[in-house]
Amino acid sequence: MKEYKTVIQVAGPLVFVEGVSNVGYNELVEIILPSGEKRRGQVLEVSKNIAVVQLFGASAGLDIANTSVKFLGETMKLTVSTEMLGRVFNGLGEPRDNGPKILSGKKADILGSAINPYARDEPKAFIQTGISAIDGMNTLVRGQKLPIFSGAGLPHNQLAAQIARQAKVRGTGEEFSVVFAAVGITFEEASFFIRDFERTGALEKAVLFLNLADDPSVERIITPRLALTTAEYLAYEKDMHVLVIITDMTNYCEALREIASAREEVPGRRGYPGYMYTDLSTIYERAGRIKGKEGTVTQFSILTMPGDDITHPIADLTGYITEGQVVLSRDLHRKNIYPPIDVLPSLSRLMNLGIGKEQTREDHRNTADQLYAGYATGRDLRALSAVVGEEALTELDRKYLKFAEQFEKRFIAQDNYEDRTIDETLELGWELLSALPEGELKRIKKEFIEKYGRKHYEKQKQKQAETDSAKK
C-alpha cells in the first residue's frame, strides 16, 4: 500500500490526488490528516495520473500540503451474517444500536451486480401486504421491484412500516425478512421506524441501515448497496425471502447530483447527471428470483416526487426501470384517507403472474378490472357534477358517484394496523360492486357473478326492501 502526499485540490467531498499509479475504480482509500486522524474514502475516478477520491465524511481539516492518502487495494466490503437480523446499523454499515460489530461471516463486495438475465427466474407467488389497494388492484409478486411514488408530507413512512410488518406469502405461513435502508431521513423519522419495528416485534426479522440527514451526503450512495448486499446474502445463501425497503431514493439522487456537480460534469435533465438512469438500474435490478435458488429479493423503493411532479427525472427514470408504481395522492390525503393510494395511475406490471385460481382467487383479475372501471367512471362524473351539478346527472350516474365515494372510504381506506386477507379484499370489492346494476358489470364473467356476486346482490335487494318498508 503506497502512501501519497500529492493532494492538489479539495472540492466538497472530493479529494484530487496526482502522481498515482495502479489504482482501481471504487478502491478504498485511507486519508490521514496532519493531526493523525484517519478518514475513509473511495476512488471515484482515475484519469491519467490523477485519482478522484470521494470522502465518507466532511473535508473540514484537510491540509493539502500535509495530508497523506493511502490506497488500500480493495473495494468496500460488508461482513454479512444472519447475526445482522434484529440489528440497526448506520449508513456505512457500522452498528448504531450499541451492539457489537459483525465479525464472523462472509465478506461481500457492496457493489454487487444486476442479476444475469439468463439466470433470472420469472417472478411469481402473490405477496399479501394486507393493504387492499395494493393486494386487490396492484398486486405485488415475489421477486418484483415496485416503487412507491409519494410527495413531501404524505404518509409513505407509515405505509412502508405497515408493509414491512404485514408482508407474507399467502398459504405458506412464510414471512419476509426485511432489510430496511433509510437514506437521508431525519432523526424523528429514524426514531419512528426503530420504535415501530421494536413495538410490533418486526425488528427480530429485520436489518436496518439508517443514513440520517445530518450524515455526509456521500454516504447516501453507499447505504442502499449495503442493504442489497445483505438481502442477497440472506436470500441466495440462506434461502430466505427478503423484502428490501429503501426510502428515500430522491435523497440518493440528490447526492448523485451533488457529487456530479463537484466533479464539474456536464449536467443532464434538471442538473442531474446523464448517467443517473444507469446508476439507478444498478440498484433496482438487484431484485428478483434466481433459477435454482429458494430465496428471493423483492424491492419496495420509496421516492418523494419534487413538487408532486410525476414527470420529474427521478420518478420518470424509476418508472422505466421498475415493474410499475404505487402512487400516493395528496387529494386523498386531504380527505383523511389512509393509505392515500391513487389506484388509477398506479400499476403492477407483474400482477397477472401472482393472481388467479391457484394463487389468490379465480375472479381476482375480473373483479380488479371492474373496480378500476367503476372508480374511473365515478371520478369522471365527480368532475362533471362540479360543473353542471349533481341534479343534472342520471340515476345511474349518481350510483357511480356514490360508488367512487364508497370505494375511497371503504376499499382504499383502512387502519394503519389493519391486515386484510385477499379474500376479505375481494369480498369487499364485490360488496361495493353490488351497488351498481348487474348489467354494468361488463368486465366480469357471468359465472363469477353467480358464484361470488349473487349473495351480495341478494343482500342489496333485502336492504332496499327494508328501506322501502321503513318509508311506508
C-alpha positions as CSV (number, residue, x, y, z in Angstrom):
1,M,0.0,0.0,0.0
2,K,1.7,3.1,-1.2
3,E,1.2,6.4,0.6
4,Y,0.9,9.7,-1.4
5,K,1.3,13.3,-0.2
6,T,0.3,14.7,-3.6
7,V,-3.2,16.1,-2.9
8,I,-3.7,19.0,-5.3
9,Q,-7.3,20.0,-4.7
10,V,-10.2,19.5,-2.4
11,A,-13.7,20.2,-3.8
12,G,-16.5,19.5,-1.4
13,P,-16.4,15.7,-0.6
14,L,-13.8,15.1,-3.4
15,V,-10.1,14.9,-3.0
16,F,-7.8,15.0,-6.1
17,V,-4.5,13.2,-5.8
18,E,-1.9,13.3,-8.6
19,G,1.0,11.1,-9.5
20,V,-0.8,7.8,-8.6
21,S,-0.4,4.5,-10.4
22,N,-2.1,1.1,-10.2
23,V,-5.2,2.5,-8.6
24,G,-8.6,1.0,-9.4
25,Y,-12.2,2.3,-9.6
26,N,-14.1,2.1,-6.3
27,E,-10.8,1.2,-4.4
28,L,-10.9,2.0,-0.7
29,V,-8.7,4.9,0.5
30,E,-7.4,5.9,3.9
31,I,-6.9,9.7,4.3
32,I,-4.5,10.7,7.1
33,L,-4.9,14.3,8.4
34,P,-1.9,16.2,9.8
35,S,-3.5,15.6,13.3
36,G,-3.2,11.9,12.8
37,E,-7.0,11.5,12.4
38,K,-7.9,8.9,9.7
39,R,-10.9,9.2,7.4
40,R,-12.1,6.8,4.7
41,G,-12.9,7.3,1.1
42,Q,-13.3,5.6,-2.2
43,V,-11.8,6.1,-5.7
44,L,-14.5,7.7,-7.8
45,E,-12.5,8.2,-11.0
46,V,-9.0,7.6,-12.3
47,S,-7.8,9.8,-15.2
48,K,-4.2,9.7,-16.5
49,N,-2.2,10.0,-13.2
50,I,-4.9,11.7,-11.2
51,A,-7.3,9.9,-8.9
52,V,-10.5,11.5,-7.6
53,V,-11.3,10.2,-4.1
54,Q,-14.8,10.5,-2.6
55,L,-14.7,11.1,1.2
56,F,-17.0,9.3,3.5
57,G,-17.5,12.4,5.7
58,A,-16.7,16.1,5.7
59,S,-13.5,17.5,4.2
60,A,-13.0,20.0,7.1
61,G,-9.5,20.0,8.5
62,L,-7.8,18.7,5.3
63,D,-4.5,20.4,4.7
64,I,-3.5,19.9,1.1
65,A,0.3,20.1,1.8
66,N,0.3,17.8,4.8
67,T,-2.5,15.3,4.1
68,S,-1.5,11.7,3.2
69,V,-3.5,9.4,1.1
70,K,-3.2,5.6,1.2
71,F,-4.8,3.4,-1.4
72,L,-5.8,0.1,0.2
73,G,-6.0,-2.1,-2.9
74,E,-9.6,-3.4,-2.3
75,T,-13.1,-2.3,-2.8
76,M,-15.6,-1.7,0.0
77,K,-16.9,-5.0,1.6
78,L,-19.6,-5.7,4.2
79,T,-19.4,-8.6,6.6
80,V,-22.8,-10.3,6.2
81,S,-24.3,-12.9,8.6
82,T,-27.6,-14.0,10.0
83,E,-26.5,-12.3,13.2
84,M,-27.4,-9.0,11.4
85,L,-31.1,-9.8,11.9
86,G,-32.5,-7.6,14.7
87,R,-29.7,-5.1,14.4
88,V,-29.5,-1.4,13.5
89,F,-26.5,0.0,11.5
90,N,-25.5,3.4,10.2
91,G,-25.2,4.4,6.6
92,L,-21.7,2.9,6.4
93,G,-22.6,-0.5,8.0
94,E,-21.3,0.3,11.5
95,P,-23.5,-0.6,14.5
96,R,-25.6,2.2,15.8
97,D,-27.6,0.1,18.4
98,N,-24.6,-0.2,20.8
99,G,-24.2,-3.8,19.8
100,P,-21.0,-5.5,18.8
101,K,-19.6,-5.4,15.3
102,I,-20.4,-8.3,13.0
103,L,-17.1,-10.1,12.8
104,S,-17.9,-13.7,11.8
105,G,-19.5,-14.1,8.4
106,K,-18.9,-13.7,4.7
107,K,-17.2,-10.5,3.3
108,A,-19.2,-9.4,0.3
109,D,-18.5,-6.6,-2.1
110,I,-21.2,-4.0,-1.7
111,L,-21.3,-3.1,-5.4
112,G,-22.7,-6.5,-6.4
113,S,-24.2,-6.7,-9.8
114,A,-27.6,-6.9,-11.6
115,I,-28.9,-10.5,-11.9
116,N,-27.8,-12.1,-15.1
117,P,-30.9,-12.2,-17.4
118,Y,-30.2,-15.9,-18.2
119,A,-30.1,-16.8,-14.6
120,R,-33.3,-14.9,-13.7
121,D,-36.4,-16.9,-12.9
122,E,-39.9,-15.5,-13.6
123,P,-41.3,-13.5,-10.6
124,K,-44.3,-15.4,-9.2
125,A,-46.1,-16.1,-5.9
126,F,-48.6,-13.5,-4.6
127,I,-47.3,-11.4,-1.7
128,Q,-50.0,-10.4,0.7
129,T,-49.4,-7.0,2.2
130,G,-52.7,-6.7,3.9
131,I,-53.4,-3.5,2.1
132,S,-56.5,-3.7,-0.3
133,A,-55.3,-1.0,-2.7
134,I,-52.1,-3.0,-3.3
135,D,-53.3,-6.6,-2.9
136,G,-56.5,-6.1,-4.9
137,M,-55.6,-3.6,-7.5
138,N,-51.8,-3.5,-7.9
139,T,-50.7,-6.9,-6.7
140,L,-47.1,-7.4,-5.5
141,V,-45.3,-10.5,-6.7
142,R,-42.3,-12.2,-5.1
143,G,-39.1,-11.0,-6.8
144,Q,-40.7,-7.8,-8.1
145,K,-39.4,-4.3,-7.8
146,L,-42.3,-1.9,-7.2
147,P,-41.7,1.7,-6.2
148,I,-43.9,4.0,-4.2
149,F,-44.3,7.5,-5.7
150,S,-45.0,9.9,-2.9
151,G,-44.7,13.5,-2.1
152,A,-43.5,15.7,0.8
153,G,-45.7,15.3,3.9
154,L,-47.5,12.2,2.6
155,P,-47.6,9.1,4.9
156,H,-45.2,6.9,2.9
157,N,-43.1,6.1,6.0
158,Q,-46.2,4.7,7.8
159,L,-47.1,2.7,4.7
160,A,-43.5,1.3,4.4
161,A,-43.6,0.3,8.1
162,Q,-47.0,-1.4,7.6
163,I,-45.8,-3.3,4.6
164,A,-42.7,-4.4,6.5
165,R,-44.9,-5.7,9.4
166,Q,-47.5,-7.5,7.3
167,A,-45.9,-8.9,4.1
168,K,-46.2,-12.6,3.8
169,V,-46.5,-15.3,1.1
170,R,-50.1,-16.5,1.3
171,G,-50.8,-20.1,2.1
172,T,-47.3,-20.9,3.1
173,G,-47.0,-19.2,6.5
174,E,-43.7,-17.8,5.3
175,E,-43.0,-14.3,6.4
176,F,-40.5,-12.0,4.9
177,S,-37.2,-10.9,6.5
178,V,-37.0,-7.2,6.0
179,V,-33.9,-5.2,5.1
180,F,-34.7,-1.6,5.6
181,A,-32.5,1.2,4.2
182,A,-33.2,4.8,5.2
183,V,-31.4,7.4,3.0
184,G,-31.1,10.9,4.2
185,I,-34.0,10.8,6.7
186,T,-34.5,13.0,9.8
187,F,-33.8,11.8,13.3
188,E,-37.5,11.9,14.0
189,E,-38.2,9.6,11.1
190,A,-35.4,7.2,12.1
191,S,-36.9,7.1,15.7
192,F,-40.3,6.3,14.2
193,F,-39.0,3.3,12.3
194,I,-37.0,1.9,15.2
195,R,-39.9,2.3,17.6
196,D,-42.4,0.8,15.2
197,F,-40.2,-2.2,14.4
198,E,-39.4,-2.8,18.1
199,R,-43.0,-2.4,19.3
200,T,-44.5,-4.8,16.7
201,G,-41.7,-7.3,17.0
202,A,-40.8,-6.8,13.4
203,L,-37.2,-5.9,14.3
204,E,-36.4,-9.5,15.2
205,K,-36.6,-10.4,11.5
206,A,-35.3,-7.1,10.1
207,V,-31.9,-5.4,9.4
208,L,-32.0,-1.6,9.5
209,F,-29.4,0.7,7.8
210,L,-30.0,4.4,8.8
211,N,-28.3,7.3,7.0
212,L,-29.6,10.5,8.7
213,A,-30.0,13.9,7.1
214,D,-27.0,15.3,9.1
215,D,-24.7,12.4,8.0
216,P,-22.4,13.2,5.0
217,S,-24.4,13.1,1.8
218,V,-21.9,10.8,0.1
219,E,-22.9,8.0,2.5
220,R,-26.3,8.1,0.7
221,I,-24.6,6.4,-2.3
222,I,-23.4,3.5,-0.2
223,T,-26.5,2.8,2.1
224,P,-28.8,1.2,-0.5
225,R,-26.0,-1.0,-1.7
226,L,-25.2,-2.2,1.9
227,A,-28.9,-3.1,2.2
228,L,-29.0,-5.0,-1.1
229,T,-25.8,-6.9,-0.3
230,T,-27.3,-8.0,3.0
231,A,-30.5,-9.0,1.2
232,E,-28.7,-11.0,-1.5
233,Y,-26.8,-13.0,1.2
234,L,-29.9,-13.8,3.2
235,A,-31.9,-14.7,0.1
236,Y,-29.4,-16.6,-2.1
237,E,-27.2,-18.2,0.5
238,K,-29.7,-18.6,3.4
239,D,-32.8,-19.3,1.3
240,M,-34.8,-16.6,2.9
241,H,-37.5,-14.4,1.3
242,V,-36.3,-10.9,1.7
243,L,-38.3,-7.6,1.3
244,V,-36.0,-4.6,0.7
245,I,-37.5,-1.2,1.5
246,I,-35.4,1.8,0.5
247,T,-36.5,5.3,1.5
248,D,-36.0,8.0,0.1
249,M,-34.5,7.5,-3.4
250,T,-34.9,11.2,-4.0
251,N,-32.2,11.9,-1.4
252,Y,-30.0,9.3,-3.1
253,C,-30.4,11.1,-6.5
254,E,-29.7,14.5,-4.8
255,A,-26.4,13.0,-3.5
256,L,-25.6,11.8,-7.1
257,R,-26.2,15.4,-8.4
258,E,-24.1,16.9,-5.6
259,I,-21.1,14.7,-6.5
260,A,-21.5,15.2,-10.2
261,S,-21.5,19.0,-9.6
262,A,-18.3,18.7,-7.5
263,R,-16.7,16.8,-10.4
264,E,-17.8,19.6,-12.7
265,E,-19.6,17.2,-15.0
266,V,-21.9,18.4,-17.8
267,P,-25.4,18.2,-16.2
268,G,-28.3,16.4,-17.7
269,R,-32.0,17.0,-17.1
270,R,-32.6,19.4,-14.3
271,G,-29.0,19.3,-13.3
272,Y,-28.9,15.5,-12.6
273,P,-26.1,13.5,-14.1
274,G,-26.7,12.0,-17.5
275,Y,-25.8,8.5,-16.2
276,M,-28.5,8.6,-13.5
277,Y,-30.6,6.0,-15.3
278,T,-27.7,3.6,-15.4
279,D,-26.9,4.2,-11.8
280,L,-30.4,3.7,-10.6
281,S,-30.6,0.4,-12.6
282,T,-27.6,-0.9,-10.6
283,I,-29.9,-0.7,-7.5
284,Y,-33.3,-1.7,-8.9
285,E,-32.0,-4.6,-11.0
286,R,-30.6,-6.4,-7.9
287,A,-34.1,-7.6,-7.0
288,G,-35.5,-10.8,-8.4
289,R,-35.5,-14.6,-8.3
290,I,-32.6,-16.8,-9.5
291,K,-33.1,-20.2,-11.0
292,G,-32.2,-23.0,-8.6
293,K,-32.4,-20.7,-5.5
294,E,-35.2,-20.9,-3.0
295,G,-34.7,-17.4,-1.6
296,T,-35.9,-14.2,-3.3
297,V,-35.3,-10.4,-3.1
298,T,-38.4,-8.2,-3.5
299,Q,-37.9,-4.5,-3.6
300,F,-40.1,-1.6,-2.5
301,S,-38.3,1.7,-3.0
302,I,-39.9,5.0,-2.0
303,L,-39.3,8.3,-3.7
304,T,-40.8,11.7,-2.9
305,M,-41.5,13.5,-6.2
306,P,-40.3,17.1,-6.1
307,G,-43.4,19.3,-6.4
308,D,-45.5,16.2,-6.8
309,D,-44.3,16.0,-10.4
310,I,-44.6,12.5,-11.7
311,T,-42.6,13.6,-14.9
312,H,-39.6,14.6,-12.7
313,P,-36.4,12.8,-13.9
314,I,-36.2,10.7,-10.7
315,A,-39.8,9.4,-11.0
316,D,-39.6,9.2,-14.8
317,L,-36.4,7.1,-14.9
318,T,-37.5,4.9,-12.0
319,G,-40.7,4.1,-13.9
320,Y,-38.7,2.9,-16.9
321,I,-36.6,0.5,-14.8
322,T,-39.1,-0.9,-12.3
323,E,-42.2,-3.0,-12.9
324,G,-44.9,-0.5,-12.2
325,Q,-45.5,2.0,-9.4
326,V,-47.8,2.7,-6.4
327,V,-48.8,6.4,-6.5
328,L,-49.9,8.3,-3.4
329,S,-52.4,11.1,-3.8
330,R,-52.4,14.4,-2.0
331,D,-56.2,14.8,-2.7
332,L,-56.9,11.5,-0.9
333,H,-54.6,12.5,2.0
334,R,-56.6,15.8,2.4
335,K,-59.7,13.7,2.7
336,N,-58.0,11.9,5.6
337,I,-57.9,8.6,3.7
338,Y,-55.1,6.3,4.7
339,P,-53.3,4.9,2.8
340,P,-53.9,7.6,0.2
341,I,-53.1,5.3,-2.8
342,D,-54.5,6.5,-6.1
343,V,-55.2,3.3,-7.9
344,L,-55.8,5.0,-11.3
345,P,-52.2,6.0,-12.1
346,S,-50.8,3.0,-10.1
347,L,-49.7,-0.1,-11.9
348,S,-48.2,-3.5,-11.2
349,R,-46.9,-4.9,-14.5
350,L,-46.4,-8.4,-13.0
351,M,-49.8,-8.6,-11.3
352,N,-51.0,-11.4,-13.6
353,L,-48.1,-13.6,-12.5
354,G,-49.3,-13.5,-8.9
355,I,-53.1,-13.8,-9.1
356,G,-55.6,-16.3,-10.3
357,K,-57.1,-19.6,-9.3
358,E,-54.2,-21.2,-7.5
359,Q,-52.6,-18.1,-6.1
360,T,-55.4,-15.6,-5.0
361,R,-58.8,-16.4,-6.5
362,E,-60.2,-17.1,-9.9
363,D,-62.2,-13.9,-10.1
364,H,-59.4,-11.6,-9.0
365,R,-58.5,-10.2,-12.4
366,N,-62.1,-9.5,-13.5
367,T,-63.0,-8.0,-10.1
368,A,-60.0,-5.7,-10.1
369,D,-60.8,-4.6,-13.7
370,Q,-64.4,-3.8,-12.8
371,L,-63.5,-1.9,-9.7
372,Y,-61.0,0.1,-11.7
373,A,-63.6,0.9,-14.4
374,G,-66.3,1.8,-11.9
375,Y,-63.9,4.1,-9.9
376,A,-62.6,5.8,-13.1
377,T,-66.2,6.5,-14.2
378,G,-67.2,7.8,-10.8
379,R,-64.1,10.1,-10.8
380,D,-65.1,11.5,-14.2
381,L,-68.6,12.1,-13.1
382,R,-67.4,13.8,-10.0
383,A,-65.6,16.4,-12.1
384,L,-68.7,16.8,-14.3
385,S,-71.0,17.3,-11.4
386,A,-68.8,20.0,-10.1
387,V,-69.7,21.9,-13.3
388,V,-73.3,21.0,-14.1
389,G,-74.5,20.0,-10.6
390,E,-75.5,16.6,-9.3
391,E,-79.1,17.2,-10.1
392,A,-78.3,17.2,-13.8
393,L,-76.9,13.6,-13.6
394,T,-78.9,10.5,-14.3
395,E,-79.8,7.9,-11.6
396,L,-77.1,5.6,-12.9
397,D,-74.6,8.4,-12.9
398,R,-75.4,9.1,-9.2
399,K,-74.9,5.4,-8.4
400,Y,-71.4,5.7,-9.9
401,L,-70.7,8.8,-7.9
402,K,-71.7,7.0,-4.7
403,F,-69.6,4.0,-5.8
404,A,-66.5,6.2,-6.1
405,E,-67.1,7.7,-2.7
406,Q,-67.6,4.3,-1.0
407,F,-64.6,2.9,-2.9
408,E,-62.3,5.5,-1.3
409,K,-63.9,5.4,2.1
410,R,-64.1,1.6,2.5
411,F,-61.8,-0.2,0.0
412,I,-58.8,2.2,-0.2
413,A,-59.1,3.5,3.4
414,Q,-58.1,1.2,6.2
415,D,-56.4,1.4,9.6
416,N,-52.7,1.6,10.0
417,Y,-52.7,-1.8,11.7
418,E,-55.4,-3.5,9.7
419,D,-54.2,-6.6,8.0
420,R,-56.8,-7.7,5.4
421,T,-56.6,-11.1,3.7
422,I,-57.0,-11.2,-0.1
423,D,-60.4,-12.9,0.4
424,E,-61.6,-10.0,2.6
425,T,-60.4,-7.5,0.0
426,L,-62.2,-9.3,-2.9
427,E,-65.4,-9.7,-0.9
428,L,-65.3,-6.0,0.0
429,G,-64.9,-5.3,-3.7
430,W,-68.0,-7.4,-4.6
431,E,-70.0,-5.7,-1.8
432,L,-69.2,-2.3,-3.4
433,L,-69.9,-3.5,-6.9
434,S,-73.3,-4.9,-5.9
435,A,-74.4,-1.2,-5.6
436,L,-74.2,-1.0,-9.4
437,P,-76.8,-2.6,-11.7
438,E,-75.8,-6.1,-12.7
439,G,-75.8,-5.1,-16.3
440,E,-72.9,-2.7,-15.6
441,L,-70.5,-5.5,-14.7
442,K,-69.3,-5.9,-18.2
443,R,-65.7,-6.9,-17.3
444,I,-66.7,-9.9,-15.1
445,K,-67.6,-13.3,-16.4
446,K,-71.3,-14.3,-15.7
447,E,-70.1,-17.4,-13.9
448,F,-68.1,-15.3,-11.4
449,I,-71.1,-13.0,-10.9
450,E,-73.2,-16.1,-10.0
451,K,-70.5,-17.6,-7.8
452,Y,-69.2,-14.6,-5.9
453,G,-71.6,-11.7,-6.6
454,R,-75.0,-13.2,-6.3
455,K,-75.1,-13.2,-2.5
456,H,-74.1,-9.5,-2.4
457,Y,-76.9,-8.6,-4.8
458,E,-79.4,-10.5,-2.7
459,K,-78.2,-8.6,0.4
460,Q,-78.7,-5.3,-1.6
461,K,-82.2,-6.3,-2.5
462,Q,-83.1,-7.2,1.0
463,K,-81.6,-3.9,2.3
464,Q,-83.6,-1.9,-0.3
465,A,-86.8,-3.8,0.6
466,E,-86.2,-2.9,4.3
467,T,-85.6,0.8,3.4
468,D,-88.8,0.9,1.2
469,S,-90.8,-0.7,4.0
470,A,-89.5,1.8,6.6
471,K,-90.5,4.7,4.3
472,K,-94.1,3.3,4.1
